[in-house]
Amino acid sequence: MSQPSTHPTSSASSIVVTGDRTTGPLHLGHYVGSLQTRLRLQETHQPFILLADTQALADHQGDYRAVRQSVIDVALDYLAVGIDPKKSTILIQSMVPELAELSFYLMNLVSIARLERNPTVKSELKAKGQDRNVAAGFLSYPVSQAADITALRGTLIPVGADQLPMIEQTNEIVRRFNRMVGEDILSECSALLSDTSRLPGIDGKKKMSRAAGNHIALSASADKIHQAVNNMYTDAQHLTIASPGQVAGNVVFRFLDAFDVDPLHVAQLKAQYQHGGLADQVIKTRLDEQLQALIAPIRERRAQLAKDPDAVLSLLLCGSAKARQTAALTLHKVKTAMGMYYF
């Protein structure tokens, strides 16, 4: 198993591959979990960033319009936070058919039992409240991800800790394929973990997600942000201003750790809160100010970009065409090694 890294490698030969299933607009969990890392990486690398619409079909079974709209929504979020198409190649998964073809070949190297044992798949199935009644495309998601990574020659993959089993399975597939054909056609990859731990939802009970309704969208209005912060859990035992409060497990402090631009001030607030004499509303007001300052310019840029969706699509089509050149070369090598050419 490849060992995860926590900081970008300086090697110019590292190819970054990352992306999101297009299941709806992005939120603050995506921002700390992946987008901040991508913004840093595009200054030192030229990442491939996938809009994984093909994989999203398993989440929106039968609702193809929702998937199409989500491609635009996620692309707008990428551009609004500062992902630069001149530095990062943003592609639509379904516009690179070589990815689907490679997925099909790789599926023959993985058993159903192995897919069902994947901890990430098991966790997502549990979150959906599903077991056997799930689309085959969802169960085979790790293979599709492996095809995306290997087709684009990815060697450095930014992921959350919960996605490490996906990277492990990708490398298993790579090793098995290379052994089968007797040469190193596909390359193994390493995980790059975010410096920030998973952001909880505003209810403090689960990770932030749209499905749980405990998220703050990157396009949230000022009122929505304010409402979300006011609804956040702090410390149920902090009944009066004078009483000492708990920092551990306090959702507001978790968010301040992730977003406050002045860590020293946050440390002072924590000390005062634990000692007693600091109202919950004080820390909520501080967080509200920080989130408003972060999201307002993102929201404004997004609204401006949304006025010309054709221009956004044009950028995505250009990125898809560029990515297809790399994927086609990889697929050619794979099919040659497998003897899949008959002319």
C-alpha positions in Angstrom: 0.0 0.0 0.0 1.3 3.5 -0.9 2.0 5.7 2.1 0.0 8.9 2.2 1.7 12.2 2.1 0.5 15.4 3.8 2.3 17.9 1.7 2.7 18.4 -2.1 5.8 16.8 -3.6 8.2 19.2 -5.4 8.8 16.7 -8.1 7.8 18.2 -11.5 7.1 14.6 -12.7 4.2 14.1 -10.3 0.9 14.3 -12.1 -2.0 15.4 -9.9 -5.5 13.9 -10.6 -8.5 14.9 -8.5 -12.1 15.7 -8.8 -15.7 15.4 -7.5 -18.8 13.5 -8.4 -21.2 16.1 -9.8 -24.0 15.6 -7.3 -24.7 19.3 -6.6 -23.0 22.6 -5.6 -20.0 22.4 -3.3 -19.8 23.4 0.3 -17.3 24.4 3.0 -16.4 20.8 3.6 -15.2 20.5 0.0 -13.3 23.8 0.4 -11.1 22.7 3.4 -11.0 19.1 2.3 -9.9 19.5 -1.3 -10.2 23.0 -2.9 -7.6 24.7 -0.8 -5.1 21.9 -1.7 -6.0 22.2 -5.4 -5.4 25.9 -5.3 -1.9 25.3 -3.8 -1.1 22.5 -6.2 -2.0 24.4 -9.4 0.9 26.8 -8.5 3.5 24.0 -8.7 1.8 21.4 -10.8 -0.7 21.2 -13.7 -3.5 19.1 -12.1 -6.3 17.3 -13.9 -9.6 18.0 -12.1 -12.5 15.7 -13.1 -16.2 16.6 -13.1 -17.2 13.0 -12.5 -20.6 13.1 -14.2 -20.5 9.4 -15.3 -20.0 8.3 -11.7 -22.7 10.7 -10.5 -25.3 8.8 -12.5 -25.2 6.1 -9.8 -26.2 8.8 -7.2 -28.9 10.2 -9.4 -30.4 7.1 -10.9 -32.6 8.1 -13.8 -32.3 11.9 -13.1 -29.9 12.8 -15.9 -30.9 16.5 -15.9 -29.7 16.8 -12.3 -26.3 15.4 -13.2 -26.0 17.8 -16.2 -26.9 20.8 -14.0 -24.5 19.7 -11.3 -21.6 19.7 -13.9 -22.3 23.4 -14.3 -22.8 24.1 -10.6 -19.5 22.4 -9.6 -17.6 24.0 -12.4 -18.9 27.4 -11.3 -17.7 26.7 -7.8 -14.3 25.6 -9.0 -13.8 28.8 -11.0 -15.3 31.0 -8.3 -12.8 29.8 -5.6 -9.9 30.4 -8.0 -9.2 27.2 -9.9 -7.5 28.6 -13.0 -8.1 26.8 -16.3 -4.7 28.0 -17.5 -3.1 26.2 -14.6 -5.5 23.3 -14.0 -7.1 21.1 -16.7 -10.8 20.8 -15.8 -12.5 18.0 -17.7 -15.9 16.4 -17.9 -15.6 12.7 -17.3 -18.2 11.6 -20.0 -16.4 13.8 -22.6 -13.3 11.5 -22.3 -14.7 8.1 -23.4 -11.4 6.4 -23.0 -12.0 6.5 -19.2 -15.1 4.4 -19.6 -13.4 1.9 -21.9 -10.4 1.5 -19.5 -12.9 1.1 -16.6 -14.4 -1.9 -18.4 -11.1 -3.6 -18.9 -10.1 -3.0 -15.3 -13.3 -4.4 -13.9 -12.2 -7.8 -15.0 -9.4 -7.6 -12.5 -11.5 -7.0 -9.5 -14.0 -9.4 -7.8 -17.4 -8.3 -6.5 -16.3 -9.6 -3.1 -13.3 -7.2 -3.1 -15.5 -4.2 -4.1 -17.9 -5.0 -1.3 -15.1 -5.1 1.2 -13.9 -1.6 0.3 -14.4 0.4 3.5 -15.2 3.6 1.6 -17.9 1.9 -0.5 -19.3 0.2 2.7 -19.4 3.5 4.4 -21.2 5.3 1.6 -23.7 2.5 1.2 -24.5 2.7 4.9 -24.9 6.5 4.7 -27.4 6.0 1.8 -29.3 3.4 3.8 -28.8 0.9 1.0 -27.3 -2.6 0.8 -27.8 -4.9 -2.2 -30.3 -2.6 -3.8 -27.7 -0.3 -5.3 -26.7 0.4 -8.9 -23.8 -1.7 -10.2 -22.2 1.5 -11.2 -22.0 2.7 -7.6 -20.4 -0.6 -6.5 -17.8 -0.4 -9.2 -16.9 3.2 -8.4 -13.4 2.3 -7.1 -12.6 0.8 -10.5 -13.9 3.8 -12.3 -11.7 6.0 -10.1 -8.7 3.7 -10.8 -9.3 4.2 -14.5 -9.5 8.0 -14.2 -6.2 8.0 -12.2 -4.3 5.6 -14.4 -5.6 6.9 -17.8 -4.4 10.4 -16.9 -1.1 9.0 -15.5 -1.8 10.3 -12.0 0.9 9.8 -9.4 -0.2 12.2 -6.7 -3.9 12.1 -5.6 -5.3 14.6 -3.1 -7.9 12.8 -0.9 -9.5 12.8 2.5 -8.5 10.0 4.9 -11.8 8.2 4.2 -10.7 7.8 0.6 -7.4 6.0 1.3 -9.0 2.6 0.6 -9.7 3.9 -2.9 -6.0 4.6 -3.5 -5.0 1.2 -2.1 -7.4 -0.5 -4.4 -6.2 1.5 -7.4 -2.7 0.4 -6.7 -3.9 -3.2 -6.3 -5.4 -3.0 -9.8 -2.3 -1.4 -11.3 -0.1 -4.2 -9.9 -2.4 -6.9 -11.1 -2.7 -5.5 -14.6 1.1 -5.0 -14.9 1.7 -8.6 -13.8 -0.9 -9.9 -16.3 0.7 -8.2 -19.3 4.3 -8.7 -18.1 5.4 -5.0 -18.2 4.8 -1.8 -16.3 2.1 -0.1 -18.4 0.2 1.6 -15.5 1.7 3.5 -12.6 1.0 3.4 -8.9 0.0 6.5 -7.1 0.4 8.1 -3.7 -2.3 9.9 -1.6 -1.9 13.5 -0.6 -3.9 14.1 2.6 -5.4 17.5 3.5 -3.8 19.3 6.5 -7.3 19.9 7.8 -9.3 17.1 9.3 -12.8 16.4 8.1 -15.1 19.3 8.7 -18.2 18.3 10.7 -21.7 19.4 9.8 -23.3 22.3 11.6 -25.1 19.8 13.7 -21.9 18.3 14.9 -23.2 14.7 14.3 -21.9 13.8 10.9 -19.5 15.1 8.2 -20.8 18.1 6.3 -23.0 16.9 3.4 -25.9 18.1 1.3 -27.7 14.9 1.9 -27.7 15.4 5.6 -28.7 19.1 5.2 -26.0 20.2 7.6 -23.8 22.1 5.2 -23.0 25.6 4.2 -22.7 26.0 0.4 -19.9 28.1 -1.1 -22.7 30.1 -2.8 -24.7 30.6 0.4 -26.3 34.0 1.0 -25.3 36.2 3.9 -28.6 35.3 5.7 -28.0 31.5 5.1 -24.5 31.8 6.6 -25.8 33.7 9.6 -28.6 31.3 10.2 -26.3 28.3 9.9 -23.8 29.7 12.4 -26.5 30.5 14.9 -27.8 26.9 14.6 -24.4 25.4 15.4 -23.9 23.3 18.5 -21.3 24.5 21.0 -21.3 22.9 24.5 -24.5 21.7 26.0 -23.1 22.1 29.5 -22.2 25.7 28.9 -25.4 27.0 30.5 -24.2 30.5 31.7 -21.6 32.9 30.5 -19.6 32.5 33.7 -19.5 28.7 33.5 -16.4 27.0 31.9 -17.0 25.6 28.4 -15.6 22.7 26.5 -13.6 23.3 23.4 -13.3 19.6 22.4 -16.3 18.6 20.2 -17.4 22.3 20.0 -18.5 22.8 16.4 -18.0 26.5 16.4 -14.3 26.1 17.5 -13.8 23.4 14.9 -14.9 25.9 12.2 -12.8 28.7 13.7 -9.7 26.4 13.6 -10.4 25.8 9.9 -11.4 29.3 8.7 -10.2 32.0 11.1 -7.3 34.0 9.7 -6.0 34.8 13.2 -5.1 31.5 15.0 -3.7 33.4 17.9 -7.0 35.2 18.5 -8.8 31.8 18.3 -6.4 30.4 21.0 -7.2 33.3 23.2 -11.0 32.7 22.7 -10.5 29.0 23.6 -8.6 29.9 26.8 -11.3 32.4 27.9 -14.1 30.0 27.0 -12.6 27.1 29.0 -12.0 29.4 32.0 -15.5 30.9 31.9 -16.7 34.4 31.1 -17.3 34.1 27.3 -20.7 33.8 25.8 -21.5 31.3 22.9 -22.8 34.3 20.9 -19.3 35.9 21.0 -17.6 33.0 19.3 -20.6 32.6 16.9 -20.3 36.2 15.9 -16.6 35.8 15.3 -17.2 32.8 13.1 -20.0 34.5 11.2 -17.6 37.4 10.4 -14.9 35.0 9.1 -17.3 33.0 6.9 -19.0 36.1 5.5 -15.6 37.4 4.5 -14.6 34.1 2.9 -17.8 33.3 1.0 -19.0 36.8 -0.2 -16.3 37.2 -2.9 -16.8 33.6 -4.0 -20.5 34.1 -4.2 -20.1 37.3 -6.2 -17.6 35.7 -8.7 -19.9 32.7 -9.1 -22.9 34.9 -9.9 -20.9 36.8 -12.5 -19.7 33.6 -14.2 -23.2 32.1 -14.2 -24.3 34.8 -16.5 -22.4 33.2 -19.3 -22.8 29.4 -19.0 -21.7 28.9 -22.6 -18.3 30.4 -21.8 -18.0 28.0 -18.8 -18.9 25.0 -21.0 -16.3 26.1 -23.6 -13.6 26.0 -20.9 -14.7 22.5 -19.9 -14.7 21.2 -23.4 -11.2 22.5 -24.0 -10.0 20.9 -20.8 -11.7 17.6 -21.8 -10.1 17.6 -25.2 -6.7 18.1 -23.6 -7.2 15.3 -21.1 -8.4 13.0 -23.9 -5.0 13.2 -25.5 -3.4 11.8 -22.4 -6.1 9.2 -21.8 -6.0 8.0 -25.4 -2.3 7.4 -25.3 -2.7 5.4 -22.1 -5.5 3.4 -23.5 -3.5 2.6 -26.7 -0.6 1.2 -24.5 -3.1 -0.8 -22.5 -4.8 -2.3 -25.5 -1.5 -3.0 -27.2 -0.2 -4.8 -24.1 -3.4 -6.8 -23.9 -3.4 -7.7 -27.6 -6.7 -6.0 -28.1 -5.9 -4.7 -31.6 -7.0 -7.0 -34.5 -5.6 -5.2 -37.5 
